[in-house]
Amino acid sequence: MHQALFLCISLLLAVSLLVMVGQRLHIPTPIFLVISGLIVSLIPGIPRIEIDPELIFMIFLPPLLYEAAWFTSWKEFWRWRRIIIVLAFGLVIVTAFAVAYVSSATMPGFTLAMGFLLGGIISPPDAVAATSVLKNIKVSKATISILEGESLVNDAASLVVFRFALAAVLSGTFVWQSASVDFVLVTLLGIAVGLAVACVFYAIHRWLPTTTRISILLTFMAPYIMYIVAEEFHVSGVMAVVSGGLFLSNQSHVILNHSSRIQGTGMWATVVFALNGIVFILIGLELPVIINGLDGYSKTEAILYALMITGVIIVTRMVFTIASSYFTQFIGKYITVARRNPGLRGPIVLGWAGMRGVVSLASALSIPLTLPDNTPFPHRNLILFITFVVILVTLVFQGLTLPWVIRLVKLRDTDEGLSEDMQESKIRLKVLKVALMHLRENYADQLTTNELVENLKNSIESELHQTKRHLESVENDGEALTEYNQIMTDIINVKRDELHRLRSIQEFDDEVIRKEEARIDLDEEKINHPIH
């Protein structure tokens, strides 16, 4: 017990220190953590770390998927829904087919079902890795939105492929027609379960007297309950978490108060940072364990097979994204698309940004150690090794060269619409106009009798705060302060309602609206918890 606790603390400390070093060296965090874990694993005396495959999905996936769904812009997701769905489902299936047929044709003893198992594991890219690399590079918002949306949905698609392929390996049978129908049912029923559980949590938040701490705790429990319930019904736990997370995120302005949003954002940022960091460093630390288990294969053979499969998924993704661009140009003549002529620059960057990460490792490690007859699972460690090499090559090689590819194709930010600065100014202006109009129409008497309310009007008009006269009124007139706080709270609620209305307008990005919401939350926090 003490040893396990010490190991967890050591991993968290190592992640924190390595992230700081990586930031100082200007190396994207996932890449630096994987390389660091690999180097640390080669130090003599370092204990070998093995993760229980039964727990890998339960511990890491639900919160990571839920957080990704919570902060996904539904507006951007819907705007690019066609290309996201094509990449998330079409590319995953095409990649699984390519890997399955190449691996079964070239690797001795590898059946087609095992090929699909490997394909399901390594088909989904990791948005955390891609966005970490792109963070300091100016690329179009469309590119980021498509990558994030694809990663959110393709996790579900790849894991469904993985589960069906694993069932085929364990049972020795695989029926295409049945698998296709089950694929659709498992996905749709997973969405239904996720929404049902989300509605229960909505009701708890909405109608029971929750506190800030309880609300945050509920948001932390929600993804695990969604996942467990879905898995108990033998449907997609991933789709349950994604759909439930999207629903509750869209209702966050109703079910969470300002303190819950402020503190919850910090909590989730810390949890996801820790989980992602641990997984990426474990990718490197797992290498010696995986290599030692390569029974029946020489290291040279394993490396060649791994590099071959890596080449297959890279080429498949590049060909698919470029072909999708031409298809979009063709189909745009007949239906409305987000961008009729996407060109080749964006698709090339999207194709090269297919870095693998957390989900691939979690899937590979969750392969059972034995078959139902207690014989060792065939080629398990070779699959783990190939997965590791795919993650390592795509993360390090593609990740480090992605900025160069962007400069080579001369990708520019071609998004139409207002800049973030203009959006912030227009949103702020609209919110202040609505608040000022509400104040004048509903509190005309108080404007002439209460200095603090008059000061509030002046501060809205001129963007000035906390004058000497305001502080004196606060100190000397407690009754006026109470009335002022009540009116200020009402004004804040009006602002928040206006922000919610602006979410439905395509002109404004959700990220910019969230910034303004955070500003309003902080204003409310000052009223309810003033600094003394």
C-alpha positions in Angstrom: 0.0 0.0 0.0 2.7 2.5 1.0 4.8 1.5 -2.0 1.9 2.1 -4.4 1.2 5.5 -2.8 4.8 6.5 -3.0 4.9 5.5 -6.6 1.8 7.6 -7.4 3.3 10.6 -5.6 6.6 10.1 -7.4 4.9 10.0 -10.8 3.0 13.2 -10.1 6.2 14.9 -8.9 8.1 13.7 -11.9 5.3 14.9 -14.2 5.3 18.4 -12.6 9.1 18.8 -12.8 9.4 17.4 -16.3 6.6 19.7 -17.6 8.5 22.7 -16.1 11.7 21.6 -17.8 9.9 21.0 -21.1 8.3 24.4 -21.0 11.8 26.0 -20.4 13.1 24.0 -23.4 10.1 24.9 -25.5 9.3 21.2 -26.2 5.6 20.2 -26.3 4.6 18.6 -23.0 3.4 15.1 -24.4 6.6 14.7 -26.5 8.9 15.7 -23.7 7.1 13.4 -21.2 7.3 10.4 -23.5 11.0 10.9 -24.2 11.7 11.5 -20.5 9.9 8.3 -19.5 11.8 6.4 -22.1 15.2 7.7 -20.8 14.2 7.1 -17.1 13.2 3.5 -18.0 16.7 2.8 -19.2 18.3 3.8 -15.9 19.5 0.7 -14.0 17.5 0.0 -10.8 14.4 1.8 -11.9 11.4 -0.4 -10.9 9.3 -1.9 -13.7 5.8 -0.5 -13.8 2.9 -2.6 -15.0 -0.6 -1.4 -15.0 -3.6 -3.6 -14.3 -5.3 -3.9 -17.7 -8.7 -4.2 -16.1 -8.5 -0.8 -14.5 -6.8 1.3 -17.3 -10.1 2.3 -19.0 -11.9 2.9 -15.7 -9.2 5.2 -14.2 -8.1 7.3 -17.1 -10.6 7.4 -19.9 -13.9 8.7 -18.2 -12.5 12.0 -16.8 -10.3 12.7 -19.9 -13.2 12.2 -22.3 -15.6 14.1 -20.0 -13.3 17.1 -19.7 -12.8 17.1 -23.5 -16.5 17.0 -24.1 -17.2 19.7 -21.4 -14.9 22.2 -23.1 -15.8 21.3 -26.7 -17.4 24.1 -28.6 -20.7 22.6 -29.8 -21.0 25.5 -32.2 -17.7 24.7 -33.9 -18.4 21.0 -33.7 -21.7 21.5 -35.6 -20.1 23.8 -38.1 -17.5 21.2 -39.1 -19.7 18.2 -38.3 -19.4 16.6 -41.7 -15.6 16.5 -41.9 -15.4 15.6 -38.2 -17.8 12.6 -38.7 -16.0 11.5 -41.8 -12.6 11.6 -40.0 -13.9 10.2 -36.7 -15.8 7.2 -38.2 -14.7 6.9 -41.9 -11.0 7.3 -41.3 -11.0 5.1 -38.2 -12.7 2.3 -40.1 -10.4 2.7 -43.2 -7.3 2.7 -40.9 -8.5 -0.4 -39.1 -9.0 -2.2 -42.5 -5.6 -1.1 -43.8 -3.8 -2.2 -40.6 -5.8 -5.5 -40.4 -5.0 -6.6 -44.0 -1.4 -5.5 -44.0 -0.6 -7.0 -40.6 -2.4 -10.3 -41.3 -0.7 -10.6 -44.7 2.9 -9.8 -43.5 3.1 -10.9 -39.8 3.2 -14.7 -39.1 0.4 -16.0 -37.0 -1.5 -12.7 -37.1 -5.2 -13.3 -37.9 -7.5 -10.8 -39.5 -9.4 -10.4 -36.2 -6.1 -9.6 -34.5 -5.3 -7.1 -37.3 -8.6 -5.3 -36.6 -7.8 -5.4 -32.9 -4.5 -3.6 -33.6 -6.2 -1.3 -36.0 -8.8 -0.3 -33.5 -6.0 0.4 -30.9 -3.9 2.7 -33.1 -6.5 4.4 -35.3 -7.5 7.3 -33.1 -5.3 10.4 -33.0 -4.8 12.3 -29.7 -6.0 15.9 -29.6 -4.0 16.7 -26.5 -0.8 16.0 -28.3 -1.7 17.9 -31.5 -3.0 21.0 -29.7 0.0 21.1 -27.4 2.2 21.2 -30.5 0.0 23.8 -32.2 -0.4 26.0 -29.1 2.3 28.4 -30.0 1.8 28.3 -33.8 -0.7 30.5 -35.6 -3.0 28.1 -37.5 -6.6 28.4 -38.4 -9.3 27.9 -35.8 -10.9 25.5 -38.1 -7.9 23.2 -37.9 -8.0 23.1 -34.1 -11.7 22.7 -34.0 -11.7 19.8 -36.4 -8.8 18.0 -34.6 -10.5 18.4 -31.2 -13.9 17.3 -32.6 -12.4 14.3 -34.4 -10.5 13.2 -31.3 -13.7 13.4 -29.2 -15.7 11.2 -31.5 -13.1 8.9 -33.0 -12.2 7.6 -29.5 -15.7 6.1 -29.4 -15.4 4.7 -32.9 -12.0 3.1 -32.4 -12.9 1.6 -29.1 -16.1 0.0 -30.5 -13.9 -1.5 -33.3 -11.5 -2.6 -30.6 -14.2 -4.2 -28.5 -15.7 -6.2 -31.4 -12.3 -7.3 -32.6 -11.3 -8.4 -29.1 -14.6 -10.4 -28.8 -13.8 -12.0 -32.2 -10.3 -13.0 -30.9 -11.7 -14.4 -27.7 -14.6 -16.3 -29.3 -12.9 -17.3 -32.5 -15.9 -16.1 -34.6 -16.7 -12.9 -36.4 -19.8 -12.1 -38.5 -19.7 -8.9 -40.5 -23.5 -8.3 -40.7 -24.0 -8.9 -37.0 -21.0 -6.7 -36.1 -22.2 -3.8 -38.3 -25.6 -3.8 -36.7 -24.2 -4.2 -33.2 -21.8 -1.3 -34.0 -24.7 1.1 -34.6 -26.7 -0.2 -31.7 -23.8 0.0 -29.2 -23.1 3.6 -30.3 -26.7 4.9 -30.3 -27.6 3.1 -27.0 -24.4 4.5 -25.5 -25.5 8.0 -26.4 -28.9 7.3 -24.9 -27.5 6.0 -21.6 -25.2 9.0 -21.4 -28.0 11.4 -21.8 -30.2 9.6 -19.3 -27.5 9.7 -16.6 -26.8 13.3 -17.5 -30.5 14.1 -17.0 -30.3 12.6 -13.5 -27.3 14.8 -12.7 -29.1 17.8 -14.2 -32.0 17.2 -11.8 -29.7 16.8 -8.8 -27.9 20.1 -9.6 -31.1 21.9 -10.6 -33.5 21.0 -7.8 -31.5 19.8 -4.8 -29.7 22.2 -2.4 -26.2 21.5 -3.6 -23.2 23.5 -2.4 -20.2 24.5 -4.5 -18.1 21.6 -3.2 -20.9 19.1 -3.8 -21.5 20.4 -7.3 -17.8 20.0 -8.1 -17.8 16.5 -6.6 -20.8 15.6 -8.7 -19.1 16.7 -11.9 -16.2 14.5 -11.0 -18.4 11.5 -10.3 -20.6 12.0 -13.4 -18.2 10.6 -16.1 -17.4 7.5 -14.0 -21.1 6.8 -13.4 -22.0 7.3 -17.1 -19.2 4.9 -18.1 -20.0 2.2 -15.5 -23.8 2.3 -16.2 -23.2 2.1 -20.0 -20.7 -0.8 -19.6 -23.2 -2.6 -17.4 -25.7 -2.5 -20.2 -23.0 -3.6 -22.6 -23.1 -0.4 -24.7 -20.4 2.2 -25.5 -19.2 3.8 -22.2 -17.2 6.2 -24.3 -20.2 7.5 -26.2 -22.1 7.7 -22.9 -19.4 10.0 -21.4 -19.1 12.1 -24.5 -22.8 12.7 -25.0 -23.5 13.2 -21.3 -20.6 15.6 -21.0 -21.8 17.7 -24.0 -25.3 17.9 -22.5 -24.2 19.0 -19.0 -21.7 21.4 -20.5 -24.4 23.1 -22.5 -26.5 23.4 -19.3 -23.7 24.5 -17.1 -25.0 28.1 -16.9 -28.2 26.7 -15.3 -26.9 23.9 -13.0 -23.7 25.5 -11.7 -23.3 28.7 -9.8 -20.4 31.1 -10.4 -18.3 29.6 -7.6 -18.7 26.1 -9.0 -17.7 27.2 -12.4 -14.6 29.0 -11.2 -13.4 26.3 -8.8 -14.5 23.5 -11.1 -12.5 24.8 -14.0 -9.4 24.8 -11.8 -10.1 21.3 -10.4 -10.6 19.8 -13.9 -7.5 21.5 -15.3 -5.4 20.0 -12.5 -7.0 16.5 -12.8 -6.6 16.3 -16.5 -3.0 17.7 -16.3 -2.1 15.0 -13.8 -3.8 12.1 -15.7 -2.4 13.1 -19.1 1.0 13.6 -17.6 1.0 10.2 -15.9 -0.2 8.4 -19.1 2.4 10.1 -21.3 5.3 9.3 -18.9 4.0 5.8 -18.5 4.2 5.3 -22.3 8.0 5.8 -22.0 8.3 3.8 -18.7 6.5 0.8 -20.2 9.0 0.1 -22.9 11.3 -2.3 -21.0 8.4 -4.4 -19.8 7.0 -4.6 -23.3 10.4 -5.5 -24.9 11.0 -8.3 -22.3 7.7 -9.9 -23.3 8.5 -10.2 -27.0 8.5 -14.0 -27.0 8.9 -15.5 -30.4 10.1 -12.3 -32.1 13.5 -10.7 -32.3 13.8 -7.0 -31.5 14.7 -6.4 -35.1 11.6 -8.1 -36.4 9.4 -6.3 -33.9 10.9 -2.9 -34.8 10.4 -3.6 -38.6 6.8 -4.7 -38.1 6.1 -1.6 -35.9 7.7 0.8 -38.4 5.7 -0.8 -41.2 2.4 -0.4 -39.4 3.4 3.2 -38.4 4.0 3.9 -42.1 0.6 2.4 -43.0 -1.4 4.6 -40.6 0.5 7.8 -41.6 0.1 7.2 -45.3 -3.6 6.2 -44.9 -4.4 9.3 -43.0 -2.6 11.6 -45.4 -4.3 10.0 -48.4 -7.7 10.1 -46.7 -7.5 13.8 -45.7 -6.3 14.9 -49.1 -9.0 12.8 -50.8 -11.6 14.3 -48.5 -10.7 17.8 -49.7 -11.4 16.8 -53.3 -14.6 15.1 -52.3 -15.7 18.3 -50.4 -15.1 20.3 -53.6 -17.2 17.9 -55.6 -20.1 17.5 -53.1 -20.1 21.2 -52.4 -21.8 21.7 -55.7 -24.8 19.9 -54.5 -25.1 20.5 -50.8 -24.1 23.2 -48.4 -20.7 22.7 -46.8 -18.8 24.8 -44.3 -16.1 25.6 -46.9 -16.6 24.7 -50.5 -12.9 24.9 -51.5 -10.8 23.8 -48.6 -7.6 23.4 -50.7 -4.8 21.1 -49.8 -2.9 23.1 -47.1 -5.4 22.4 -44.3 -5.9 18.7 -45.2 -2.1 18.2 -45.3 -1.7 19.7 -41.8 -4.7 17.7 -40.5 -3.1 14.6 -42.0 0.2 15.2 -40.4 -1.3 16.0 -37.1 -2.5 12.5 -36.5 -0.4 11.8 -33.4 -1.4 8.9 -31.2 -1.5 9.0 -27.4 -3.6 8.2 -24.4 -6.5 6.2 -25.9 -4.2 4.0 -27.9 -2.1 3.2 -24.8 -5.2 2.6 -22.7 -6.6 0.2 -25.3 -3.4 -1.8 -25.7 -2.9 -2.2 -22.0 -6.5 -3.3 -21.5 -6.0 -6.4 -23.7 -6.5 -9.4 -21.3 -3.4 -11.4 -20.4 -5.1 -14.7 -21.2 -7.8 -16.3 -23.4 -10.9 -17.9 -21.8 -9.1 -21.3 -21.8 -6.3 -19.6 -19.7 -3.7 -19.8 -22.5 -1.7 -16.6 -23.0 -3.3 -14.0 -25.3 -1.5 -14.4 -28.7 0.9 -11.7 -29.7 -0.2 -9.5 -26.9 3.3 -8.0 -26.2 3.9 -7.6 -30.0 0.7 -5.5 -30.2 1.8 -3.5 -27.2 5.2 -3.0 -28.7 3.8 -1.9 -32.1 1.4 0.5 -30.2 4.3 1.9 -28.3 6.4 2.5 -31.4 3.4 4.1 -33.2 2.8 6.5 -30.3 6.5 7.3 -30.1 7.1 7.9 -33.8 3.9 9.9 -34.4 4.4 11.9 -31.2 8.1 12.7 -31.6 8.6 12.6 -35.3 5.3 14.0 -36.5 5.0 16.3 -33.5 8.4 17.9 -33.8 8.1 18.2 -37.6 4.5 19.6 -37.6 5.6 23.2 -37.2 7.9 22.7 -40.2 5.1 21.2 -42.3 2.9 24.2 -41.4 5.6 26.6 -42.6 6.3 24.5 -45.7 2.7 24.5 -46.9 2.3 28.2 -45.8 -0.9 27.5 -43.9 -2.6 30.8 -42.9 -5.5 31.6 -40.6 -8.2 31.8 -43.2 -11.1 31.8 -40.8 -13.8 34.3 -41.7 -15.2 36.4 -38.9 -14.1 38.8 -36.3 -10.8 38.6 -34.4 -10.9 37.7 -30.8 -10.2 41.2 -29.7 -13.2 42.5 -31.7 -15.4 39.8 -30.4 -14.5 40.6 -26.8 -15.2 44.2 -27.4 -18.5 43.6 -29.1 -19.7 41.1 -26.5 -18.6 43.4 -23.7 -20.5 46.3 -25.3 -23.7 44.3 -25.8 -23.6 43.0 -22.2 -23.0 46.4 -20.8 -25.8 48.0 -22.9 -28.3 45.4 -21.7 -27.2 45.8 -18.1 -27.4 49.6 -18.3 -30.8 49.5 -19.9 -32.1 47.1 -17.2 -30.7 49.3 -14.5 -32.3 52.4 -15.8 -35.7 50.8 -16.5 -36.0 48.8 -13.2 -34.1 50.9 -10.6 -34.8 54.5 -11.6 -35.8 55.5 -8.0 -32.7 53.9 -6.5 -30.5 55.8 -8.9 -31.5 59.0 -7.2 -31.6 57.7 -3.6 -28.7 55.3 -3.3 -25.2 56.5 -4.1 -23.9 53.0 -4.6 -26.4 52.3 -7.3 -25.5 55.6 -8.9 -21.9 54.6 -8.8 -22.8 51.3 -10.4 -24.4 53.1 -13.3 -21.4 55.3 -13.7 -19.0 52.4 -13.6 -21.0 50.6 -16.4 -21.0 53.7 -18.5 -17.3 54.6 -18.0 -15.8 51.2 -17.2 -14.4 52.7 -13.9 -14.5 51.0 -10.5 -14.0 51.5 -6.9 -13.8 55.3 -6.5 -13.1 56.8 -3.2 -16.7 57.8 -2.8 -17.8 54.2 -3.4 -15.5 52.9 -0.7 -16.8 55.5 1.8 -20.4 54.6 1.0 -19.6 50.9 1.5 -18.0 51.6 4.9 -20.7 54.0 6.2 -24.0 52.6 4.9 -24.5 48.9 5.4 -28.2 49.1 4.4 -27.3 50.8 1.1 -24.6 48.1 0.5 -27.1 45.3 1.0 -29.4 46.9 -1.5 -26.5 47.5 -3.9 -25.4 43.9 -3.7 -29.0 42.7 -4.5 -29.2 45.0 -7.5 -25.6 44.1 -8.6 -26.5 40.4 -8.4 -29.6 41.0 -10.5 -27.5 42.9 -13.1 -25.0 40.1 -13.2 -27.8 37.6 -13.9 -29.1 39.8 -16.8 -25.5 39.8 -18.2 -25.3 36.1 -17.9 -28.6 35.6 -19.7 -27.4 37.8 -22.5 -24.2 35.8 -22.8 -26.2 32.6 -23.1 -28.2 34.2 -25.9 -25.0 35.2 -27.7 -23.9 31.5 -27.6 -26.4 30.8 -30.4 -24.9 33.5 -32.7 -22.3 32.1 -35.1 -20.3 35.4 -35.0 -19.0 34.8 -31.5 -16.7 32.0 -30.4 -17.5 30.0 -27.3 -14.0 30.5 -26.0 -14.4 34.3 -26.1 -17.9 34.0 -24.4 -16.3 31.9 -21.7 -13.8 34.6 -21.0 -16.6 37.1 -20.5 -18.5 34.6 -18.3 -15.4 34.1 -16.2 -15.2 37.9 -15.8 -18.8 38.1 -14.6 -18.3 35.1 -12.3 -15.4 36.9 -10.7 -17.6 40.0 -10.2 -20.2 37.9 -8.4 -17.5 36.2 -6.4 -16.4 39.7 -5.1 -20.0 40.4 -4.0 -20.5 37.1 -2.2 -17.0 36.7 -0.8 -15.5 40.2 -0.5 -11.8 40.6 0.2 -11.2 42.1 3.6 
